């Protein structure tokens, strides 16, 4: 084994594990992130993977930092390739500072490698499967994580496998930990990352889980979906906890059924969620119009991925904003959210159910593969801090589902079947009772009533989040999952007169939006798509045409380094 490493890493380290699908990378990721957190470190993880069950070349990035981080970085400080293709796959991110620990005789590359016989050591415990645990031990040893915490977590993780498997994994981990000590120390590999005492008691949660638990906090008791990456994690999470939280989880035969089931559930008095991706949502647009005509609440999580058609099914993009904004035939109001952090994903999803219930409109939660598969440590979320408001009324004799006269905001009292009055709904144009009509005057009044909600919706818009000086010369605008990377990229530039404006609600826009834009001498728009879709919305509703655009649409998220470089070019 080679031991010639002389390097100092301070405050932030990027560790990347590469390998084939089915090789256990996710096991390594799950073990390491939980172990780092329980050892008191701030931890962040994200992944990129190919659309196949086995094979291909995938990778996971784990950042351990002295500070809270929630952004992807291009740099790789330590790389552990578990298969020969990983180095080539990650080549664009490997530089002279990258330390590669690998079985040297299994790699075909001219890049310098620190030889660690992972396979040989694993075989000492009877199976190549222990290679992953040896790698886990090596990484934990490099950061001098607490052995007691490690052994406790390893034992818990493999508790269902039996005592023999637990002992072998603990031994394999300790062996990797011991190997690391050959490389770490003064004059060798020196790592200085401060611990966060609060991290031990915090939670690790992914974007998909945040949307799921936000739905639970919002009173969701019905989910219907047809599995489609990257939204499947919401369906599986809520299905896993269905019994505990009293949720009916239905995997429908297709997306058309999923949206119509949700409409039926809301009509009956449930709070329903639909989750899908752009391709699946394309099939749901008629159901969205049905919800609009019947003024039935609806909450839909659309996990964006590169398109058209199947596109890149396991990659990320912000390409479905215009689809969601304009989907459905006819004119009707809607609300579109785009959370940028795990904390926002939880809070916004909870809020979505209250707004759908209150205004009886479709509410969209736009996420993407990057946000869905990213997770990091956050303070515990207390659901009791989030209040639910319910707007279903008890019906009586003479009840009119679509009454004109009750509320000036266009919202008629919504009853559900089972009360004293008849709750009539129809997909055709209807009168106040809900019965079909072709009367021109009634038609006009109904359209005005439905569209009138938008005026009242606009009063409760979530304001964009300004980070940086209030008196800025340049403003970097983003929405959704670009939030964390934009903030860190600006920090990396060191420019003191640059602020970021993060939109977590992208429609309707906050009334102060134009004021933010017109105050800046230079505006830079950052989007994970090819045409600057949010920029078009800004121009339409504020009159400000943002010329400086940083657009990325290769299926990967922005990295802190590339974004900071591009921002500097504009500045």
NUKOL-690863 format. One line per field, with one value per residue (C-alpha): x, y, z; residue in one letter. Coordinates in nm, 2 decimals. Layout:
east = [X, ...]
north = [Y, ...]
up = [Z, ...]
res = [a, ...]
END
This chain:
east = [0.00, 0.12, 0.12, 0.25, -0.03, 0.05, -0.26, -0.46, -0.83, -1.01, -1.38, -1.52, -1.46, -1.62, -1.62, -1.75, -1.82, -1.86, -1.98, -2.24, -2.61, -2.66, -2.30, -2.42, -2.34, -2.66, -2.58, -2.24, -2.42, -2.68, -2.43, -2.19, -2.44, -2.60, -2.27, -2.13, -2.44, -2.44, -2.08, -2.16, -2.08, -2.28, -2.35, -2.50, -2.55, -2.68, -2.65, -2.65, -2.75, -2.83, -3.17, -3.10, -3.14, -2.78, -2.47, -2.39, -2.19, -2.34, -2.20, -2.28, -2.14, -2.11, -2.01, -1.89, -1.85, -1.79, -2.09, -2.44, -2.43, -2.71, -2.54, -2.36, -1.99, -1.78, -1.46, -1.38, -1.14, -1.16, -1.28, -1.35, -1.43, -1.58, -1.57, -1.32, -1.56, -1.61, -1.28, -1.36, -1.72, -1.61, -1.30, -1.43, -1.44, -1.10, -0.81, -0.46, -0.59, -0.82, -0.71, -0.82, -0.83, -0.88, -0.78, -0.49, -0.48, -0.85, -0.83, -0.72, -0.62, -0.31, -0.43, -0.24, -0.41, -0.35, -0.37, -0.61, -0.69, -1.06, -1.15, -0.88, -0.97, -1.34, -1.26, -1.10, -1.45, -1.59, -1.75, -1.69, -2.00, -1.80, -1.60, -1.85, -1.81, -1.43, -1.47, -1.71, -1.45, -1.17, -1.37, -1.47, -1.11, -0.99, -1.22, -1.15, -1.51, -1.61, -1.56, -1.82, -2.08, -1.98, -2.01, -2.35, -2.48, -2.33, -2.49, -2.83, -2.82, -2.75, -2.96, -3.20, -2.92, -2.81, -2.52, -2.27, -2.33, -2.32, -1.98, -1.83, -1.94, -1.81, -1.48, -1.46, -1.54, -1.27, -1.02, -1.09, -1.07, -0.73, -0.61, -0.70, -0.47, -0.17, -0.26, -0.38, -0.18, 0.07, 0.27, 0.02, -0.35, -0.47, -0.84, -0.98, -1.36, -1.54, -1.83, -2.18, -2.29, -2.66, -2.62, -2.64, -3.00, -3.11, -3.27, -3.15, -3.43, -3.45, -3.66, -3.90, -3.94, -3.99, -4.28, -4.43, -4.42, -4.53, -4.84, -4.90, -4.87, -5.12, -5.38, -5.33, -5.52, -5.53, -5.25, -5.29, -5.01, -4.86, -4.48, -4.26, -3.91, -3.84, -4.18, -4.20, -4.03, -4.33, -4.56, -4.34, -4.29, -4.66, -4.74, -4.49, -4.65, -5.01, -5.13, -4.96, -5.12, -5.45, -5.37, -5.52, -5.23, -5.34, -5.10, -5.33, -5.32, -5.22, -5.19, -5.54, -5.68, -5.46, -5.58, -5.94, -5.92, -5.78, -6.06, -6.31, -6.14, -6.15, -6.52, -6.59, -6.41, -6.06, -5.74, -5.57, -5.22, -5.12, -4.75, -4.60, -4.33, -4.37, -4.46, -4.72, -4.86, -4.92, -5.19, -5.35, -5.43, -5.79, -5.83, -5.69, -5.95, -6.22, -6.10, -6.11, -6.46, -6.60, -6.40, -6.26, -5.94, -5.64, -5.27, -5.02, -4.65, -4.47, -4.11, -3.94, -3.68, -3.53, -3.78, -3.95, -4.09, -3.90, -3.59, -3.34, -3.56, -3.32, -3.16, -3.27, -3.41, -3.65, -3.83, -4.19, -4.27, -4.46, -4.63, -4.78, -4.86, -5.06, -5.18, -5.55, -5.80, -5.98, -5.90, -5.89, -5.67, -5.40, -5.11, -4.76, -4.50, -4.13, -3.95, -3.58, -3.48, -3.59, -3.73, -3.94, -4.05, -4.21, -4.37, -4.49, -4.65, -4.83, -4.95, -5.06, -5.34, -5.48, -5.48, -5.63, -5.91, -5.96, -5.97, -6.09, -5.82, -5.54, -5.21, -4.89, -4.56, -4.28, -3.97, -3.71, -3.47, -3.20, -3.42, -3.59, -3.27, -3.08, -3.07, -2.88, -2.92, -3.19, -3.33, -3.63, -3.95, -4.24, -4.56, -4.77, -4.63, -4.82, -5.19, -5.45, -5.76, -6.06, -6.32, -6.59, -6.93, -7.23, -7.50, -7.87, -8.19, -8.15, -7.77, -7.62, -7.27, -7.18, -7.36, -7.28, -7.39, -7.19, -6.83, -6.68, -6.37, -6.55, -6.53, -6.86, -6.91, -6.80, -7.00, -6.95, -7.20, -7.37, -7.52, -7.87, -7.82, -7.75, -7.39, -7.41, -7.10, -7.07, -6.79, -7.02, -7.09, -7.34, -7.57, -7.55, -7.70, -7.44, -7.68, -7.59, -7.67, -7.60, -7.74, -7.50, -7.53, -7.48, -7.18, -7.02, -7.09, -6.94, -6.62, -6.59, -6.65, -6.37, -6.12, -6.21, -6.03, -5.70, -5.73, -5.76, -5.50, -5.25, -5.29, -5.14, -4.85, -4.53, -4.27, -3.94, -3.64, -3.37, -3.03, -2.75, -2.74, -3.07, -2.89, -2.75, -2.60, -2.65, -2.93, -2.91, -3.26, -3.35, -3.64, -3.69, -3.39, -3.13, -3.16, -2.87, -2.62, -2.69, -2.63, -2.31, -2.19, -2.24, -2.05, -1.77, -1.73, -1.67, -1.87, -2.03, -2.28, -2.45, -2.78, -2.99, -3.37, -3.52, -3.87, -4.05, -4.38, -4.36, -4.73, -4.90, -4.60, -4.56, -4.67, -4.33, -4.15, -4.10, -3.96, -3.69, -3.59, -3.60, -3.38, -3.08, -2.83, -2.77, -2.99, -2.87, -3.13, -3.03, -3.24, -3.20, -3.36, -3.28, -3.52, -3.54, -3.90, -3.92, -3.77, -4.06, -4.30, -4.11, -4.13, -4.50, -4.60, -4.34, -4.23, -3.87, -3.68, -3.38, -3.10, -2.83, -2.92, -2.72, -2.90, -2.80, -2.99, -2.75, -2.94, -2.71, -2.76, -2.54, -2.23, -2.11, -1.79, -1.94, -2.21, -1.98, -1.75, -2.04, -2.17, -1.83, -1.82, -2.14, -2.02]
north = [0.00, 0.35, 0.61, 0.92, 1.17, 1.53, 1.74, 1.97, 1.99, 2.25, 2.31, 2.12, 1.78, 1.63, 1.25, 1.06, 0.69, 0.56, 0.22, 0.02, 0.00, -0.29, -0.27, -0.12, 0.25, 0.35, 0.13, 0.31, 0.65, 0.57, 0.43, 0.72, 1.00, 0.87, 0.79, 1.14, 1.30, 1.09, 1.17, 1.54, 1.65, 1.86, 1.63, 1.67, 1.40, 1.38, 1.13, 1.08, 0.75, 0.59, 0.45, 0.09, -0.17, -0.31, -0.19, 0.16, 0.41, 0.59, 0.81, 0.96, 1.28, 1.33, 1.67, 1.70, 2.05, 2.29, 2.48, 2.38, 2.32, 2.22, 2.25, 2.02, 2.09, 1.99, 1.92, 1.57, 1.56, 1.18, 0.93, 0.57, 0.39, 0.05, -0.04, 0.04, 0.27, 0.51, 0.70, 0.76, 0.85, 1.11, 1.23, 1.58, 1.63, 1.47, 1.70, 1.70, 1.75, 1.45, 1.15, 0.82, 0.51, 0.20, -0.16, -0.05, -0.38, -0.35, 0.00, 0.09, 0.46, 0.68, 0.88, 0.84, 0.59, 0.51, 0.13, -0.02, -0.39, -0.36, -0.69, -0.89, -0.76, -0.82, -1.18, -1.23, -1.21, -1.46, -1.25, -0.96, -0.80, -0.67, -0.45, -0.17, -0.19, -0.17, 0.14, 0.29, 0.22, 0.38, 0.70, 0.72, 0.66, 0.95, 1.18, 1.02, 0.96, 0.81, 0.43, 0.37, 0.56, 0.37, 0.03, 0.11, 0.23, -0.06, -0.31, -0.13, -0.12, -0.49, -0.59, -0.80, -0.99, -1.19, -1.18, -1.33, -1.07, -0.79, -0.91, -0.95, -0.60, -0.44, -0.62, -0.52, -0.16, -0.16, -0.30, -0.01, 0.23, 0.10, 0.12, 0.49, 0.56, 0.48, 0.79, 1.04, 1.26, 1.55, 1.57, 1.33, 1.38, 1.65, 1.72, 2.00, 2.00, 2.14, 1.95, 2.08, 1.98, 2.01, 1.77, 1.46, 1.54, 1.65, 1.45, 1.34, 1.38, 1.38, 1.61, 1.33, 1.25, 1.62, 1.64, 1.32, 1.43, 1.78, 1.62, 1.42, 1.75, 1.90, 1.64, 1.43, 1.10, 0.98, 0.95, 0.81, 0.78, 0.57, 0.53, 0.76, 0.88, 1.11, 1.13, 0.76, 0.83, 1.02, 0.74, 0.48, 0.69, 0.76, 0.40, 0.29, 0.50, 0.46, 0.26, 0.48, 0.80, 0.67, 0.72, 0.53, 0.48, 0.37, 0.28, 0.34, 0.17, 0.49, 0.87, 0.95, 0.72, 0.88, 1.23, 1.13, 0.93, 1.23, 1.45, 1.19, 1.18, 1.56, 1.56, 1.30, 1.51, 1.36, 1.56, 1.39, 1.42, 1.31, 1.27, 1.23, 1.35, 1.57, 1.28, 1.15, 1.49, 1.53, 1.26, 1.44, 1.77, 1.68, 1.59, 1.92, 2.10, 1.88, 1.99, 2.35, 2.33, 2.15, 2.38, 2.07, 2.12, 1.93, 1.90, 1.77, 1.71, 1.72, 1.59, 1.74, 1.56, 1.62, 1.58, 1.56, 1.21, 0.98, 1.21, 1.14, 0.96, 0.97, 1.31, 1.66, 1.97, 2.26, 2.21, 2.17, 2.51, 2.63, 2.29, 2.32, 2.69, 2.65, 2.28, 2.22, 2.35, 2.67, 2.96, 2.90, 3.00, 2.79, 2.81, 2.69, 2.64, 2.54, 2.46, 2.52, 2.34, 2.04, 2.27, 2.45, 2.13, 2.03, 2.37, 2.44, 2.10, 2.14, 2.48, 2.36, 2.15, 2.45, 2.67, 2.41, 2.36, 2.73, 2.84, 2.52, 2.54, 2.31, 2.37, 2.24, 2.16, 2.16, 1.96, 1.78, 1.48, 1.68, 1.80, 1.47, 1.27, 1.53, 1.51, 1.68, 1.73, 1.98, 2.06, 1.84, 1.96, 1.98, 1.92, 2.06, 2.40, 2.38, 2.45, 2.31, 2.50, 2.31, 2.47, 2.20, 2.32, 2.12, 2.13, 2.19, 2.21, 2.45, 2.42, 2.56, 2.42, 2.71, 3.00, 3.34, 3.54, 3.42, 3.53, 3.82, 3.61, 3.37, 3.08, 2.91, 2.71, 2.35, 2.07, 1.70, 1.42, 1.29, 1.61, 1.75, 1.91, 1.78, 1.82, 1.83, 1.85, 1.84, 1.88, 2.08, 2.44, 2.46, 2.68, 2.76, 2.42, 2.24, 2.14, 2.17, 2.49, 2.67, 3.01, 3.28, 3.50, 3.21, 3.10, 3.44, 3.48, 3.14, 3.22, 3.55, 3.38, 3.12, 3.37, 3.62, 3.39, 3.49, 3.85, 3.71, 3.44, 3.72, 3.87, 3.57, 3.50, 3.38, 3.66, 3.58, 3.54, 3.81, 3.70, 3.95, 4.33, 4.51, 4.78, 4.56, 4.64, 4.30, 4.05, 3.68, 3.53, 3.16, 2.94, 2.60, 2.37, 2.63, 2.81, 2.65, 2.66, 3.02, 3.14, 2.94, 3.05, 3.42, 3.35, 3.20, 3.50, 3.72, 4.00, 4.21, 4.40, 4.09, 3.95, 3.65, 3.64, 3.30, 3.23, 2.95, 3.05, 3.11, 3.18, 3.41, 3.63, 3.85, 4.21, 4.34, 4.14, 4.43, 4.65, 4.40, 4.37, 4.74, 4.82, 4.62, 4.76, 4.41, 4.10, 3.75, 3.47, 3.11, 2.82, 2.45, 2.46, 2.57, 2.86, 3.05, 2.97, 3.17, 3.46, 3.46, 3.48, 3.77, 3.96, 3.89, 4.00, 4.27, 4.40, 4.33, 4.14, 3.97, 3.95, 3.79, 3.42, 3.12, 2.81, 2.45, 2.16, 1.86, 1.66, 1.76, 2.02, 2.33, 2.30, 2.58, 2.62, 2.65, 2.88, 3.11, 3.13, 3.22, 3.48, 3.64, 3.66, 3.86, 4.08]
up = [0.00, -0.09, 0.18, 0.00, 0.07, 0.17, 0.18, 0.41, 0.38, 0.59, 0.67, 0.37, 0.21, -0.09, -0.09, -0.40, -0.43, -0.78, -0.91, -1.10, -1.01, -0.78, -0.64, -0.31, -0.35, -0.19, 0.11, 0.15, 0.11, 0.37, 0.62, 0.58, 0.60, 0.91, 1.07, 1.00, 1.14, 1.45, 1.50, 1.50, 1.15, 0.91, 0.61, 0.27, 0.00, -0.36, -0.63, -1.01, -1.17, -1.50, -1.59, -1.54, -1.27, -1.29, -1.46, -1.59, -1.39, -1.10, -0.82, -0.49, -0.35, 0.03, 0.17, 0.52, 0.63, 0.92, 0.79, 0.69, 0.32, 0.07, -0.27, -0.52, -0.58, -0.88, -0.68, -0.56, -0.26, -0.21, -0.47, -0.41, -0.74, -0.68, -1.05, -1.33, -1.52, -1.24, -1.30, -1.67, -1.59, -1.33, -1.52, -1.58, -1.20, -1.11, -1.09, -0.94, -0.59, -0.60, -0.39, -0.53, -0.31, -0.51, -0.59, -0.83, -1.02, -1.10, -1.25, -1.60, -1.57, -1.58, -1.29, -0.96, -0.73, -0.36, -0.37, -0.11, -0.17, -0.09, -0.26, -0.09, 0.26, 0.19, 0.09, 0.43, 0.57, 0.33, 0.06, -0.18, -0.04, 0.26, 0.02, 0.08, 0.45, 0.42, 0.21, 0.47, 0.74, 0.54, 0.49, 0.85, 0.96, 0.74, 0.93, 1.27, 1.34, 1.68, 1.67, 1.93, 1.73, 1.42, 1.57, 1.72, 1.38, 1.19, 1.44, 1.41, 1.03, 0.99, 1.29, 1.08, 0.92, 1.23, 1.47, 1.24, 0.97, 1.22, 1.36, 1.01, 0.91, 1.23, 1.17, 0.81, 0.90, 1.17, 0.92, 0.68, 0.97, 1.05, 0.69, 0.69, 0.98, 0.76, 0.55, 0.81, 1.04, 1.05, 0.73, 0.56, 0.50, 0.75, 0.77, 0.99, 0.99, 1.29, 1.43, 1.49, 1.83, 1.72, 1.43, 1.65, 1.74, 1.40, 1.12, 0.78, 0.53, 0.15, -0.07, -0.15, 0.22, 0.30, 0.04, 0.19, 0.55, 0.46, 0.30, 0.62, 0.82, 0.57, 0.66, 0.35, 0.38, 0.02, -0.24, -0.59, -0.84, -1.11, -1.04, -1.24, -1.15, -0.97, -0.79, -0.69, -0.36, -0.24, -0.33, -0.16, 0.15, 0.21, 0.13, 0.40, 0.66, 0.54, 0.83, 1.09, 0.95, 0.82, 0.46, 0.16, -0.08, -0.43, -0.71, -1.01, -1.35, -1.51, -1.45, -1.58, -1.32, -1.05, -1.11, -1.13, -0.81, -0.64, -0.77, -0.64, -0.30, -0.26, -0.37, -0.09, 0.17, 0.17, 0.13, -0.17, -0.32, -0.67, -0.75, -1.10, -1.34, -1.65, -1.88, -1.65, -1.58, -1.96, -1.92, -1.63, -1.79, -1.86, -1.49, -1.39, -1.61, -1.45, -1.10, -1.22, -1.36, -1.06, -0.83, -0.66, -0.46, -0.60, -0.49, -0.75, -0.70, -1.04, -1.02, -1.32, -1.53, -1.88, -2.17, -2.42, -2.41, -2.19, -2.21, -1.94, -1.68, -1.39, -1.45, -1.34, -1.51, -1.45, -1.78, -1.68, -1.54, -1.85, -1.88, -1.53, -1.57, -1.88, -1.86, -1.90, -2.15, -2.07, -1.84, -1.46, -1.17, -1.01, -0.76, -0.85, -0.58, -0.63, -0.30, -0.30, 0.02, 0.22, 0.48, 0.22, 0.06, 0.39, 0.48, 0.13, 0.08, 0.41, 0.30, -0.04, 0.12, 0.31, 0.00, -0.23, 0.03, 0.09, -0.28, -0.44, -0.71, -0.83, -0.64, -0.79, -0.61, -0.86, -0.75, -0.96, -0.94, -0.78, -0.49, -0.46, -0.41, -0.21, 0.17, 0.46, 0.83, 0.94, 1.28, 1.38, 1.21, 1.46, 1.27, 1.55, 1.46, 1.14, 1.15, 0.92, 0.81, 0.69, 0.47, 0.42, 0.53, 0.65, 0.38, 0.44, 0.24, -0.06, -0.06, -0.38, -0.45, -0.68, -0.52, -0.66, -0.36, -0.06, -0.09, -0.29, -0.36, -0.59, -0.35, -0.29, 0.03, -0.04, 0.10, 0.06, 0.01, 0.33, 0.46, 0.44, 0.10, -0.25, -0.36, -0.74, -0.96, -1.33, -1.58, -1.81, -1.74, -1.47, -1.27, -0.90, -0.81, -1.02, -1.30, -1.67, -1.84, -2.17, -2.05, -2.17, -1.87, -1.62, -1.83, -1.81, -1.44, -1.36, -1.56, -1.38, -1.05, -1.11, -1.24, -0.97, -0.72, -0.88, -0.74, -0.39, -0.44, -0.53, -0.18, -0.01, -0.23, -0.06, -0.11, -0.27, -0.03, -0.06, 0.06, 0.08, 0.11, 0.06, -0.13, -0.41, -0.75, -0.90, -0.84, -0.91, -0.96, -0.92, -0.84, -0.70, -0.64, -0.75, -0.42, -0.23, -0.51, -0.60, -0.24, -0.21, -0.56, -0.47, -0.14, -0.34, -0.57, -0.26, -0.42, -0.15, -0.36, -0.51, -0.36, -0.46, -0.50, -0.45, -0.57, -0.39, -0.54, -0.91, -0.98, -0.90, -0.86, -0.55, -0.62, -0.51, -0.77, -1.02, -0.74, -0.66, -1.03, -1.11, -0.81, -0.96, -1.21, -1.33, -1.32, -1.38, -1.42, -1.33, -1.46, -1.52, -1.86, -2.21, -2.27, -1.94, -1.87, -1.55, -1.72, -1.96, -1.66, -1.52, -1.84, -1.88, -1.54, -1.45, -1.79, -1.71, -1.98, -1.81, -2.07, -1.87, -1.84, -1.70, -1.84, -1.79, -1.95, -1.98, -1.72, -1.43, -1.15, -1.13, -0.93, -0.70, -0.90, -1.25, -1.13, -0.94, -1.25, -1.48, -1.23, -1.22, -1.60, -1.60, -1.32]
res = [x, x, x, x, x, x, x, x, x, x, x, x, x, x, x, x, x, x, x, x, x, x, x, x, x, x, x, x, x, x, x, x, x, x, x, x, x, x, x, x, x, x, x, x, x, x, x, x, x, x, x, x, x, x, x, x, x, x, x, x, x, x, x, x, x, x, x, x, x, x, x, x, x, x, x, x, x, x, x, x, x, x, x, x, x, x, x, x, x, x, x, x, x, x, x, x, x, x, x, x, x, x, x, x, x, x, x, x, x, x, x, x, x, x, x, x, x, x, x, x, x, x, x, x, x, x, x, x, x, x, x, x, x, x, x, x, x, x, x, x, x, x, x, x, x, x, x, x, x, x, x, x, x, x, x, x, x, x, x, x, x, x, x, x, x, x, x, x, x, x, x, x, x, x, x, x, x, x, x, x, x, x, x, x, x, x, x, x, x, x, x, x, x, x, x, x, x, x, x, x, x, x, x, x, x, x, x, x, x, x, x, x, x, x, x, x, x, x, x, x, x, x, x, x, x, x, x, x, x, x, x, x, x, x, x, x, x, x, x, x, x, x, x, x, x, x, x, x, x, x, x, x, x, x, x, x, x, x, x, x, x, x, x, x, x, x, x, x, x, x, x, x, x, x, x, x, x, x, x, x, x, x, x, x, x, x, x, x, x, x, x, x, x, x, x, x, x, x, x, x, x, x, x, x, x, x, x, x, x, x, x, x, x, x, x, x, x, x, x, x, x, x, x, x, x, x, x, x, x, x, x, x, x, x, x, x, x, x, x, x, x, x, x, x, x, x, x, x, x, x, x, x, x, x, x, x, x, x, x, x, x, x, x, x, x, x, x, x, x, x, x, x, x, x, x, x, x, x, x, x, x, x, x, x, x, x, x, x, x, x, x, x, x, x, x, x, x, x, x, x, x, x, x, x, x, x, x, x, x, x, x, x, x, x, x, x, x, x, x, x, x, x, x, x, x, x, x, x, x, x, x, x, x, x, x, x, x, x, x, x, x, x, x, x, x, x, x, x, x, x, x, x, x, x, x, x, x, x, x, x, x, x, x, x, x, x, x, x, x, x, x, x, x, x, x, x, x, x, x, x, x, x, x, x, x, x, x, x, x, x, x, x, x, x, x, x, x, x, x, x, x, x, x, x, x, x, x, x, x, x, x, x, x, x, x, x, x, x, x, x, x, x, x, x, x, x, x, x, x, x, x, x, x, x, x, x, x, x, x, x, x, x, x, x, x, x, x, x, x, x, x, x, x, x, x, x, x, x, x, x, x, x, x, x, x, x, x, x, x, x, x]
END
